[in-house]
């Protein structure tokens, strides 16, 4: 209990207002330096990621395609936080928290863009012939040897964070859902997860990216499709829901009856913090996989990578938020929009599950249950790549087998363990990953701007000209 208390105190400092301002401010700083590139080039970025225009050629160096690199990053990013995290933000911060999630997501696109660009520029080939990238490489190579201690710190905390928030916490949540929704014991779920995680992670980056490329679109369609069904059924409440979101982003919610009320600062704090947890912009995780992409210019993969933040925050998190607001489940003492009273004990994933069930019955419960299972497992395999890259930086490729073994075992332990301390440590590790990464992004922002200008001045226009000539 003393350890848990100490970790919680550290997290209150590490994830306090200064850190959130640092994250938010970095996104704003990069947005200004890039002149709003995430807005100006969003359509082109989606073309690179999801059409033939972004396909690599045999001459491009890398391990996987732009699409598979994006899917692997999304596998680690689209997770339980998009379901339980959004529910927590809305119930604590009110509907206005969704607005602030949008803001941090839109600014975070510039942060994610910078992370991926630097990852591509400073990536290296390891002893197995695969590319390795991440903040540790652009810290050391971009800022110089005197900053290597920052690179090592990122790698150490990234290795541990992967075992916690990216693995054990996910398997524990999956096991709980399997037990409550399908009456499957935690031990059985843990054993199945160990086998599946082992089969996939021991296949290396190629197998992981292939699995992610298959499962991520399916789970996204499942969850977003279910959300759209609910919005379709309650289409007349969509506009009032948006009105609540915009109104309570800037106005407090008055205390009524058993409802204690919500001040604007709570909406901002919860929207920003949960938005960051859901899209991971600023943590440096995107940079750990971006460098494996096949492309002829760093900017191309950076553009593809930033679409991940848009998908996670603007699409997936918005779906969760709208369902909660429309169903009235954001106010657990009595929905202000629907007027339906709800059980105040509901929280997180259970709250989202109840909101879906209120419109779709048992089908809604199962949609959320299967989404949590798929989201959680995809996070496990996606975060494995992050952990491996960090561990490889510390000990070299010879240590990868040992890390894979420990990672797979942690999956099983997480399914049956009490993870309060693991959660707290993982939160701390994430914060300590974030600090060196944000420092590097700010100090290397000139490199990001120069590479961006080079692409759009010397490569992008040439590509457009070739297409016109070909047509």
C-alpha positions as semicolon CSV with decimal commas, in nm:
position;residue;x (nm);y (nm);z (nm)
1;X;0,000;0,000;0,000
2;X;0,290;0,236;0,071
3;X;0,430;0,177;-0,279
4;X;0,092;0,239;-0,438
5;X;0,045;0,555;-0,237
6;X;0,390;0,682;-0,339
7;X;0,322;0,608;-0,706
8;X;-0,013;0,786;-0,690
9;X;0,152;1,094;-0,539
10;X;0,417;1,093;-0,812
11;X;0,148;1,059;-1,080
12;X;-0,047;1,351;-0,939
13;X;0,267;1,558;-1,000
14;X;0,377;1,402;-1,331
15;X;0,026;1,424;-1,480
16;X;-0,058;1,755;-1,317
17;X;-0,141;2,083;-1,483
18;X;0,221;2,169;-1,585
19;X;0,259;1,842;-1,778
20;X;-0,075;1,883;-1,953
21;X;0,020;2,239;-2,048
22;X;0,355;2,108;-2,178
23;X;0,177;1,851;-2,396
24;X;-0,091;2,090;-2,515
25;X;0,164;2,365;-2,570
26;X;0,393;2,142;-2,776
27;X;0,105;2,055;-3,007
28;X;0,017;2,423;-3,043
29;X;0,382;2,520;-3,101
30;X;0,427;2,257;-3,375
31;X;0,093;2,349;-3,533
32;X;0,210;2,710;-3,561
33;X;0,554;2,618;-3,694
34;X;0,400;2,388;-3,956
35;X;0,135;2,650;-4,042
36;X;-0,155;2,419;-3,966
37;X;-0,028;2,139;-4,187
38;X;-0,261;1,884;-4,024
39;X;-0,559;2,080;-4,158
40;X;-0,416;2,179;-4,495
41;X;-0,286;1,833;-4,586
42;X;-0,535;1,602;-4,414
43;X;-0,703;1,480;-4,733
44;X;-0,366;1,412;-4,896
45;X;-0,255;1,226;-4,582
46;X;-0,556;0,994;-4,603
47;X;-0,483;0,935;-4,972
48;X;-0,130;0,826;-4,883
49;X;-0,252;0,590;-4,614
50;X;-0,555;0,432;-4,778
51;X;-0,514;0,451;-5,157
52;X;-0,265;0,337;-5,419
53;X;-0,107;0,681;-5,411
54;X;0,075;0,592;-5,091
55;X;0,189;0,244;-5,189
56;X;0,561;0,181;-5,166
57;X;0,779;0,058;-5,450
58;X;1,043;-0,211;-5,454
59;X;1,308;0,061;-5,431
60;X;1,174;0,203;-5,105
61;X;1,356;0,094;-4,790
62;X;1,156;-0,038;-4,497
63;X;0,994;-0,347;-4,346
64;X;0,619;-0,288;-4,390
65;X;0,386;-0,071;-4,599
66;X;0,256;0,270;-4,491
67;X;-0,085;0,113;-4,430
68;X;0,049;-0,171;-4,214
69;X;0,264;0,070;-4,015
70;X;-0,046;0,283;-3,952
71;X;-0,254;-0,023;-3,857
72;X;0,015;-0,141;-3,613
73;X;0,026;0,204;-3,454
74;X;-0,354;0,210;-3,436
75;X;-0,348;-0,137;-3,281
76;X;-0,151;0,009;-2,993
77;X;-0,351;0,332;-2,981
78;X;-0,715;0,233;-3,036
79;X;-0,779;0,066;-2,705
80;X;-0,986;0,046;-2,396
81;X;-0,918;0,414;-2,332
82;X;-1,143;0,498;-2,628
83;X;-1,430;0,324;-2,448
84;X;-1,366;0,348;-2,073
85;X;-1,144;0,657;-2,091
86;X;-1,400;0,865;-2,279
87;X;-1,675;0,749;-2,043
88;X;-1,466;0,858;-1,747
89;X;-1,394;1,198;-1,904
90;X;-1,759;1,266;-1,981
91;X;-1,897;1,155;-1,645
92;X;-1,637;1,359;-1,450
93;X;-1,596;1,657;-1,684
94;X;-1,939;1,662;-1,849
95;X;-2,021;1,677;-2,224
96;X;-1,785;1,974;-2,263
97;X;-1,490;1,739;-2,210
98;X;-1,552;1,600;-2,559
99;X;-1,486;1,942;-2,711
100;X;-1,151;1,965;-2,535
101;X;-1,068;1,612;-2,651
102;X;-1,121;1,735;-3,006
103;X;-0,889;2,031;-2,950
104;X;-0,609;1,821;-2,804
105;X;-0,659;1,566;-3,083
106;X;-0,635;1,824;-3,360
107;X;-0,322;1,979;-3,208
108;X;-0,188;1,631;-3,133
109;X;-0,191;1,554;-3,505
110;X;0,100;1,796;-3,546
111;X;0,281;1,627;-3,257
112;X;0,228;1,282;-3,406
113;X;0,342;1,412;-3,746
114;X;0,667;1,542;-3,597
115;X;0,730;1,217;-3,408
116;X;0,688;1,003;-3,720
117;X;0,897;1,234;-3,940
118;X;1,188;1,232;-3,698
119;X;1,153;0,856;-3,658
120;X;1,196;0,810;-4,033
121;X;1,484;1,056;-4,060
122;X;1,691;0,907;-3,778
123;X;1,598;0,538;-3,806
124;X;1,872;0,274;-3,809
125;X;1,907;-0,086;-3,924
126;X;1,959;-0,342;-3,651
127;X;2,163;-0,662;-3,663
128;X;1,864;-0,856;-3,803
129;X;1,833;-0,622;-4,099
130;X;1,514;-0,459;-3,966
131;X;1,470;-0,088;-3,908
132;X;1,457;0,048;-3,555
133;X;1,329;0,393;-3,471
134;X;1,187;0,599;-3,189
135;X;1,255;0,899;-2,966
136;X;1,572;0,737;-2,831
137;X;1,727;0,748;-3,180
138;X;1,624;1,102;-3,271
139;X;1,728;1,222;-2,926
140;X;2,075;1,067;-2,958
141;X;2,134;1,131;-3,330
142;X;1,947;1,458;-3,361
143;X;2,048;1,626;-3,036
144;X;2,388;1,463;-2,991
145;X;2,564;1,229;-2,747
146;X;2,528;1,469;-2,457
147;X;2,154;1,397;-2,460
148;X;2,193;1,019;-2,467
149;X;2,085;0,992;-2,104
150;X;1,745;1,123;-2,214
151;X;1,732;0,858;-2,485
152;X;1,817;0,581;-2,238
153;X;1,557;0,711;-1,993
154;X;1,289;0,698;-2,261
155;X;1,386;0,344;-2,357
156;X;1,387;0,217;-1,998
157;X;1,048;0,360;-1,913
158;X;0,907;0,255;-2,250
159;X;1,012;-0,105;-2,188
160;X;0,833;-0,109;-1,852
161;X;0,528;0,083;-1,972
162;X;0,471;-0,177;-2,244
163;X;0,454;-0,452;-1,980
164;X;0,201;-0,251;-1,780
165;X;-0,040;-0,024;-1,965
166;X;0,019;-0,197;-2,298
167;X;-0,005;-0,554;-2,174
168;X;-0,108;-0,655;-1,821
169;X;-0,375;-0,389;-1,786
170;X;-0,524;-0,487;-2,122
171;X;-0,529;-0,861;-2,048
172;X;-0,686;-0,793;-1,708
173;X;-0,966;-0,590;-1,866
174;X;-1,024;-0,856;-2,133
175;X;-1,042;-1,126;-1,864
176;X;-1,296;-0,926;-1,665
177;X;-1,517;-0,878;-1,971
178;X;-1,493;-1,247;-2,060
179;X;-1,599;-1,339;-1,707
180;X;-1,887;-1,094;-1,671
181;X;-2,025;-1,121;-2,027
182;X;-1,949;-1,482;-2,119
183;X;-1,882;-1,655;-1,784
184;X;-1,528;-1,758;-1,884
185;X;-1,282;-1,779;-1,595
186;X;-0,985;-1,541;-1,580
187;X;-0,742;-1,835;-1,580
188;X;-0,880;-1,975;-1,906
189;X;-0,874;-1,630;-2,067
190;X;-0,517;-1,578;-1,950
191;X;-0,404;-1,909;-2,100
192;X;-0,567;-1,830;-2,436
193;X;-0,414;-1,482;-2,442
194;X;-0,067;-1,625;-2,367
195;X;-0,093;-1,865;-2,660
196;X;-0,225;-1,603;-2,903
197;X;0,021;-1,336;-2,793
198;X;0,308;-1,584;-2,823
199;X;0,210;-1,697;-3,173
200;X;0,190;-1,339;-3,296
201;X;0,478;-1,165;-3,118
202;X;0,728;-1,443;-3,187
203;X;0,652;-1,395;-3,556
204;X;0,818;-1,054;-3,547
205;X;0,715;-0,722;-3,698
206;X;0,592;-0,876;-4,024
207;X;0,338;-1,104;-3,852
208;X;0,236;-0,837;-3,602
209;X;0,170;-0,581;-3,877
210;X;-0,024;-0,837;-4,083
211;X;-0,247;-0,927;-3,787
212;X;-0,298;-0,559;-3,707
213;X;-0,381;-0,485;-4,070
214;X;-0,653;-0,751;-4,053
215;X;-0,806;-0,692;-3,709
216;X;-0,791;-0,314;-3,666
217;X;-1,030;-0,231;-3,956
218;X;-1,271;-0,504;-3,838
219;X;-1,286;-0,384;-3,479
220;X;-1,314;-0,021;-3,587
221;X;-1,607;-0,103;-3,816
222;X;-1,771;-0,310;-3,541
223;X;-1,755;-0,035;-3,281
224;X;-1,815;0,266;-3,504
225;X;-2,092;0,074;-3,684
226;X;-2,268;0,005;-3,354
227;X;-2,232;0,371;-3,258
228;X;-2,378;0,485;-3,591
229;X;-2,675;0,252;-3,541
230;X;-2,752;0,422;-3,208
231;X;-2,708;0,768;-3,362
232;X;-2,936;0,665;-3,646
233;X;-3,207;0,547;-3,408
234;X;-3,178;0,871;-3,208
235;X;-3,099;1,102;-3,499
236;X;-3,324;1,377;-3,365
237;X;-3,102;1,405;-3,056
238;X;-2,771;1,447;-3,242
239;X;-2,798;1,826;-3,276
240;X;-2,901;1,872;-2,909
241;X;-2,606;1,651;-2,811
242;X;-2,363;1,872;-3,002
243;X;-2,525;2,179;-2,845
244;X;-2,456;2,033;-2,499
245;X;-2,095;1,958;-2,593
246;X;-2,025;2,312;-2,716
247;X;-2,222;2,483;-2,440
248;X;-2,064;2,294;-2,149
249;X;-1,716;2,333;-2,295
250;X;-1,733;2,695;-2,175
251;X;-2,008;2,694;-1,911
252;X;-2,035;2,513;-1,576
253;X;-2,303;2,253;-1,511
254;X;-2,518;2,356;-1,215
255;X;-2,568;2,126;-0,918
256;X;-2,919;1,981;-0,909
257;X;-3,059;1,718;-0,674
258;X;-2,789;1,458;-0,619
259;X;-2,574;1,601;-0,898
260;X;-2,275;1,793;-0,760
261;X;-2,221;2,005;-1,070
262;X;-1,917;2,040;-1,296
263;X;-1,696;2,347;-1,339
264;X;-1,540;2,437;-1,674
265;X;-1,188;2,358;-1,548
266;X;-1,297;1,995;-1,492
267;X;-1,423;1,971;-1,850
268;X;-1,090;2,108;-1,980
269;X;-0,869;1,897;-1,754
270;X;-1,052;1,570;-1,823
271;X;-1,090;1,638;-2,193
272;X;-0,720;1,717;-2,236
273;X;-0,589;1,434;-2,016
274;X;-0,819;1,163;-2,156
275;X;-0,764;1,290;-2,508
276;X;-0,390;1,247;-2,466
277;X;-0,433;0,900;-2,317
278;X;-0,656;0,796;-2,607
279;X;-0,439;0,918;-2,896
280;X;-0,092;0,901;-2,730
281;X;0,027;1,211;-2,918
282;X;0,337;1,328;-2,734
283;X;0,426;0,996;-2,571
284;X;0,652;0,900;-2,861
285;X;0,491;0,563;-2,925
286;X;0,409;0,639;-3,291
287;X;0,779;0,696;-3,358
288;X;0,860;0,342;-3,243
289;X;0,678;0,185;-3,540
290;X;0,683;0,465;-3,802
291;X;1,047;0,394;-3,890
292;X;0,958;0,047;-4,019
293;X;0,748;0,189;-4,303
294;X;0,854;0,165;-4,666
295;X;0,862;0,512;-4,818
296;X;1,082;0,740;-5,027
297;X;1,049;1,044;-4,801
298;X;1,000;1,088;-4,423
299;X;0,713;1,333;-4,475
300;X;0,496;1,072;-4,645
301;X;0,493;0,837;-4,347
302;X;0,458;1,132;-4,110
303;X;0,141;1,238;-4,290
304;X;0,004;0,884;-4,274
305;X;0,089;0,859;-3,904
306;X;-0,098;1,177;-3,815
307;X;-0,421;1,035;-3,962
308;X;-0,412;0,786;-3,675
309;X;-0,473;1,065;-3,424
310;X;-0,766;1,191;-3,632
311;X;-0,917;0,841;-3,649
312;X;-0,875;0,774;-3,278
313;X;-0,992;1,109;-3,139
314;X;-1,220;1,270;-3,395
315;X;-1,393;0,948;-3,503
316;X;-1,374;0,672;-3,239
317;X;-1,378;0,887;-2,924
318;X;-1,650;1,110;-3,069
319;X;-1,869;0,806;-3,130
320;X;-1,836;0,701;-2,766
321;X;-1,900;1,053;-2,641
322;X;-2,211;1,108;-2,854
323;X;-2,363;0,775;-2,749
324;X;-2,308;0,863;-2,382
325;X;-2,456;1,211;-2,421
326;X;-2,755;1,102;-2,631
327;X;-2,838;0,812;-2,398
328;X;-2,806;1,038;-2,093
329;X;-2,551;0,808;-1,932
330;X;-2,296;1,086;-1,894
331;X;-2,498;1,202;-1,591
332;X;-2,518;0,895;-1,367
333;X;-2,769;1,064;-1,133
334;X;-3,025;1,125;-1,408
335;X;-2,958;1,190;-1,774
336;X;-3,009;1,559;-1,846
337;X;-3,073;1,492;-2,214
338;X;-3,293;1,182;-2,198
339;X;-3,430;1,226;-1,849
340;X;-3,360;0,861;-1,763
341;X;-3,222;0,783;-1,419
342;X;-2,916;0,558;-1,402
343;X;-2,714;0,365;-1,149
344;X;-2,441;0,589;-1,010
345;X;-2,210;0,291;-0,963
346;X;-2,163;0,246;-1,336
347;X;-1,825;0,361;-1,462
348;X;-1,585;0,329;-1,753
349;X;-1,645;0,038;-1,988
350;X;-1,951;-0,077;-1,795
351;X;-2,106;0,266;-1,842
352;X;-2,046;0,260;-2,217
353;X;-2,184;-0,095;-2,230
354;X;-2,499;0,019;-2,048
355;X;-2,540;0,314;-2,286
356;X;-2,519;0,086;-2,590
357;X;-2,761;-0,159;-2,429
358;X;-3,014;0,118;-2,365
359;X;-3,055;0,155;-2,742
360;X;-2,965;-0,188;-2,883
361;X;-3,040;-0,424;-2,595
362;X;-2,818;-0,729;-2,557
363;X;-2,671;-0,662;-2,899
364;X;-2,535;-0,334;-2,770
365;X;-2,377;-0,504;-2,469
366;X;-2,207;-0,758;-2,693
367;X;-2,082;-0,493;-2,936
368;X;-1,901;-0,316;-2,652
369;X;-1,783;-0,646;-2,500
370;X;-1,631;-0,768;-2,827
371;X;-1,488;-0,422;-2,895
372;X;-1,312;-0,422;-2,558
373;X;-1,174;-0,770;-2,630
374;X;-1,049;-0,679;-2,976
375;X;-0,927;-0,334;-2,873
376;X;-0,748;-0,479;-2,572
377;X;-0,578;-0,759;-2,761
378;X;-0,472;-0,534;-3,048
379;X;-0,319;-0,301;-2,789
380;X;-0,123;-0,594;-2,647
381;X;0,037;-0,679;-2,980
382;X;0,081;-0,314;-3,081
383;X;0,253;-0,220;-2,757
384;X;0,478;-0,523;-2,787
385;X;0,646;-0,352;-3,084
386;X;0,694;-0,040;-2,872
387;X;0,845;-0,237;-2,583
388;X;1,072;-0,440;-2,808
389;X;1,214;-0,133;-2,980
390;X;1,285;0,031;-2,646
391;X;1,444;-0,282;-2,498
392;X;1,650;-0,340;-2,812
393;X;1,798;0,010;-2,779
394;X;1,922;-0,077;-2,429
395;X;2,059;-0,431;-2,477
396;X;2,069;-0,493;-2,854
397;X;1,891;-0,755;-3,066
398;X;2,024;-1,042;-2,855
399;X;1,785;-0,946;-2,577
400;X;1,470;-0,954;-2,793
401;X;1,393;-1,323;-2,728
402;X;1,408;-1,270;-2,352
403;X;1,182;-0,966;-2,374
404;X;0,929;-1,152;-2,588
405;X;0,917;-1,431;-2,331
406;X;0,866;-1,192;-2,040
407;X;0,604;-0,999;-2,237
408;X;0,400;-1,310;-2,316
409;X;0,417;-1,430;-1,953
410;X;0,304;-1,086;-1,834
411;X;-0,005;-1,125;-2,052
412;X;-0,109;-1,430;-1,852
413;X;-0,024;-1,277;-1,515
414;X;-0,221;-0,966;-1,596
415;X;-0,537;-1,168;-1,659
416;X;-0,547;-1,292;-1,297
417;X;-0,362;-1,022;-1,101
418;X;-0,471;-0,719;-0,900
419;X;-0,330;-0,440;-1,110
420;X;-0,370;-0,125;-0,899
421;X;0,007;-0,094;-0,855
422;X;0,075;-0,190;-1,218
423;X;-0,168;0,081;-1,334
424;X;0,002;0,340;-1,117
425;X;0,351;0,241;-1,231
426;X;0,245;0,236;-1,597
427;X;0,102;0,588;-1,563
428;X;0,431;0,703;-1,416
429;X;0,631;0,532;-1,691
430;X;0,416;0,696;-1,959
431;X;0,476;1,040;-1,811
432;X;0,850;0,976;-1,793
433;X;0,846;0,865;-2,160
434;X;0,668;1,184;-2,252
435;X;0,915;1,433;-2,105
436;X;1,227;1,346;-2,309
437;X;1,015;1,306;-2,621
438;X;0,857;1,651;-2,595
439;X;1,194;1,810;-2,525
440;X;1,331;1,650;-2,842
441;X;1,032;1,755;-3,054
442;X;1,071;2,118;-2,954
443;X;1,451;2,125;-3,001
444;X;1,427;1,942;-3,335
445;X;1,129;2,140;-3,466
446;X;1,354;2,317;-3,718
447;X;1,445;1,978;-3,869
448;X;1,074;1,893;-3,895
449;X;0,999;2,222;-4,071
450;X;1,296;2,188;-4,311
451;X;1,204;1,829;-4,409
452;X;0,842;1,935;-4,460
453;X;0,941;2,228;-4,682
454;X;1,178;2,007;-4,882
455;X;0,904;1,757;-4,957
456;X;0,635;2,000;-5,063
457;X;0,876;2,219;-5,261
458;X;1,083;1,950;-5,434
459;X;0,890;1,620;-5,429
460;X;0,516;1,679;-5,393
461;X;0,486;1,918;-5,690
462;X;0,698;1,686;-5,904
463;X;0,462;1,399;-5,827
464;X;0,157;1,606;-5,921
465;X;0,321;1,703;-6,252
466;X;0,397;1,338;-6,335
467;X;0,033;1,241;-6,272
468;X;-0,094;1,517;-6,500
469;X;0,143;1,407;-6,777
470;X;0,041;1,044;-6,734
471;X;-0,329;1,134;-6,762
